[in-house]
Amino acid sequence: MLHVRVISPETRTDEVLHIATHSPAVVNVVRLPGAAVSPKGDFVEFDVAREAANAVLQELRALGLKDTGAITVEQLDLSISTAAELAEEKAPGDPADAVVWEELAARVSADTRITWSYLAFLALATQIAAIGALLDQPILIVGAMVLGPEFGPVAAACFGVLERDRGLIRSAVYALVIGFTVAVAVTLVCATVSKLLGWITPDMLDDRPLTDFIIHPDRWSFIVSLLAGVAGILSLTAGKSSALVGVFISVTTVPAAGNLAVAIPLQHWHEVYASLIQLGVNLAGMLVAGTATLFTQKVLWARYGLRIAPASTGRRPRTGRGS
């Protein structure tokens, strides 16, 4: 269940109550007239089954409450209520499969911010991958994959394509470009210094059978990136963080960046080209598959999700089944 808190102007409160009371998936409706101080208005709160949240939030947004009041949503970890159990039964689908689009939009937008932590994690992951490539140590490559935060901007780009949000797409692409540029630059400087100190030599990249997959992009690389893109989006929309870790491990974006950074000072120019191809193939595959997955989910929930009558009509609610 989700808990929804609404601050509504007095003139809109009846419509808010209509939306809440005319959805079979909403329970525990509370109204506190004049309780809100800033912004001023009435306070309405209720619980809604996750599967039905999109229809309710869409109707609330249509009332203009984003500008004249506020809509806040939070996850309920425990709800001991027979009414809540009945509401979940009336909502189509399963809570684990439900996609709350407003929640997803907020999450992916946050993932496009270029923060110090984002740059630090990506730079650290790239350096670990570079060391793994030099030492031919797959365990370091896997560790770098887990540490890399690059899937967040990829997911944001997928969502931006789906919603035709050019601003979000630009922010996501910018985060990826700046992030990988900084990470490669930092690793490149470290590798150059290490070469001058004699710690690394060109022959370290000559024979490494355990990690040479980084510089051999092929059809399987693209297939894996497609599968990872699907899994990544599903893990985000379903809130399965453990599955998202598996996505990080399966795609060689960070290892390709790390290999690129050490190949330049060691003058392995064919590996520079191969690393760039590998990075591009993986990002493209995740973008294509992620967008397709979001589109499929949106079509299915639009077809089978719960609908409610607009507040201005007062018609009885109906489900999307068969409509």
N, C-alpha and C positions, 0 to 999 in steps of 0.2 A: 504494500500500500504506500501511496504518497500522501503527504500532508500539505495542503495548499492554504496559504494565508493571503487574504486579499484586503487591501485598503481601497475603499471605494467612495467616491463622492456620493452624497445622500441621494442625488438624482439618479444614480446608476445602481444603487443597492438592490432594488427590486429585480433588476435584470440579472444581477449576479446570483441572487437567490433562485431565480428561475432556472439558470444554467445548472446550479448545484442540485436542485430538487427534481429536475426533469431528466437527470441522468441516473439510470438504474445502478450504475457502478459507483455512485457517490453516497457516503454515509457520514454520520456525526457532524451535521451542519450546525454551525453556531453563528449567531449574529449579535454583535455588540454595537448598538447605535451610538455614534459620536465618540467612540473609544479612541480613534486614531487622532494623534495630535499633529504630527508632521510626516506626510501631508495630512491635512485635516479630512475627516470623513468617517464612515462606518467601517467596522472591522468584521470581516466574515472569514471563517475558517471551516475546512471540511477535509475528509479523507476520501481519496479516490483510488480505485484499482489502477495499477500501473498501465494495464492494457488499454484503459479508457482515457488516459491522461491527455492524449493529443487532442481529442475532440473538445474536452473541457477547456484546455488552455487556449485552443484556437478561438473558441467563443469568447473567452475572457479578454483576449487580446483585441478582438473585434470591437470591444466596448471602449477602447482607447485608454485602458487603465494604466498602460505603461507610462503615459504622460500625465494623467490626472490622479493616479494613485500608485499602487504597487501590487505585484504578484510575486509571491515567494513560494518555492517548492522545495521540500526536503523529503528524504527517504525515511520511512518508518521501518526500523528493524524488527519491531514486535508490536502487534495489534491483537489484543485479546478481546474479540468482539464477534458475536455470531452474525451481526449485521454486516460486518466487514467481510466475513467469509462468504456470505450470500452475494455481496457486491462483486467479489472476485469471480464467483461462479457465473454471474450474469455477463461479465465482460468476456469477449471472445479471445481465444488464444491463451497463452501462458505468460505469467509475469517475466520469466527468464528470457523470453523471446521478444518481449515488447520493446520498441524503440521510442523513447520520448524525445522527439525531435528538438524541442527547446533545450533540453538538457544536453543533447549531443552538440548542438550549435554552440552553447556556452563553453563546453569542454574543448572542442577543436579550436575555437577562437583563442582560448587561453594558451593552447599549444603553439600558436604562431608567434608568441612574444619572444623576442630575442633577449633573454635574460643572461646574467653572468653565469648562473647555474647551468643553463642550457649549453652555452659555449664551453664551459669548463668540462661538463660531462662528455661532450662530443670530442673535445680535444684530448681528454684523457683516454677515451675509448680508442681514438685513432692512434695514439702513441702506443697503447698496449698492442693493438693490431700490428703496428709496424714492427715492434719487437718480436711478436709471434711469427711474422713473416721472415725476419732475419734469422731467428733461431729455429725455424721450421717446427713450431710448437702449436699444434691445433688447440690445445687447452687455452692458450692465450688468445687465439682467434675467437673461440667461443666466448671467453670472458669479455672481450671487446664488443662482441655482438650484443651481449646482454646489457652492457653499460650504455650503449649508444641510444640517444633519445630522438633519433631522426624520424621515427614513425609518426610522431605527433603532427608535425607539419605535413607529412604525406597524407594522413587522414583528413587534415583540414583542407588540403587541396582537393581531395575527392569530394568532400562535402560542398566545397565552393563550386565545383563543376556541376554537381547535382542541382544546387540551388541557383546556379548562374550568378553567383556572387563574385564579381571580378575583384572586389576589394579583398575578400578572404583569400582568393587564389593568389593575388599579388603578395599578400602577407606571408602565405605559406611558402611560395617559391623564394621569396626574399629570405625567409628564415633558413631554408635549406641551403641556398647559395652562400649566404654569409656564414652560416654554421660550418659548412664543409670547407669554405675558404680559410676561415680562421683555424680550424682544426688541422688542415693540411699544412698551413703556413707555420704553425707552432711546431708540428712534428718535423717539417722540413728543416727548420732552424736547428732543432735538437739533433737530427740526423747529420747535418752538415758539421756541427761541432764535434759529434762523435767520430766522424770520418777524419777530421783534422787531428783528433787525439789518437787516432789509430785503433779505436774500439770496434769499428765496423769496416769491412772491406768489400769490394765489388763481388768477390767470389761467394759471399754469403747468400747471394740471391741466385747463384747458378744451379745448384742441385738441392731441391727441397721437395721431395715427393709428397710429403704430408700436407703441404699448404699450397701447392701449385695450382689448385683449383681456383684460386683468387684471380689468376691471370689467364684463365681459359674460359671466357664467356661463350656459351653455346645455347642450343635450344632448351637444354635442361635448366640452365640458369633462369631463363625467362619463365619456364613452367613453374619452377619453384617460387619465383617472385609473384606469379599470378596466384598460386595457392596461398602464399603468405599474405597477400593483399586481402583475400577473402577472409582468412582466419583473423587477421588483424582487425578488420572492421567488425566482424562478428564478436570478437572479444571486447571491443569498445562498447558496442551497443548492448551487449549482454552483461557488461561489468565483470568479465572474467579476466582478471589481471594475470592469473597463472598462464592462461592461454596466450596472452600478449607476450610474455617472456619467450614462449616457444617461437613466436613470430620473429622476434629479434634474433634468435639463434639460427633461424633458417635462411636469412638473407644476408649476402656478403656486401652490404653497402659500406659499412665502416672498415672492414678489412681491405676493401678495394682502395679506400681513401688512404689507409695506412701504408699500403704497398706503394701507392703513387708517391707518397711523401718521401719514402726511402729510396725509391728507384731513381728519382731525379738527381740527388747528390752522388749516387753511385753510378750514374750514367747508364742505366739499363733502360734505354729509350723505348724499346719494344714493350717493356712492362708498363711504362707510363701510359702508352696508348691502350694496352689491354686493360689496365685498371680503370681508365676513363670509360671504356666500353662496358665493363662489368658494372660500374656504378650507374651508368645510364640505363642499362638493361634492367637492373633491379628496381630502380626508381620508377621507370616506365611501366613495368609489369605490375607493381603494387598500385600505381595510380589507376591503371585501366581496370584491374580486378576490384579494387576498393570502390571505385565509382559505380561499377556494375552491381556490386553487392548492395550498396546503398539504394540504388535505383530499384532493384528487385524488392528490397524490404519496404520501400515507400509504396510501391505499387500494391504489394500484398496487404499492407495495413490500410491503404486507402480503400481496398476492395472488401476486406473482411473485418476491419476495425469498427469500433462502436461509434455511432453518430448520435448527435442530439439535435433537437430542433432549435433554431436560432431564438434568442430571447424575445425578439419582437413578434414572433408568430404564435407562440404558445402551443404549437402542435406537439403531439405525443412523440416521444423518442422512438427510434428504430435502430436496429443493428445493420451493419453493412452486409450481412449474409444475404445473398440472393438479389442484392440491389445493384 
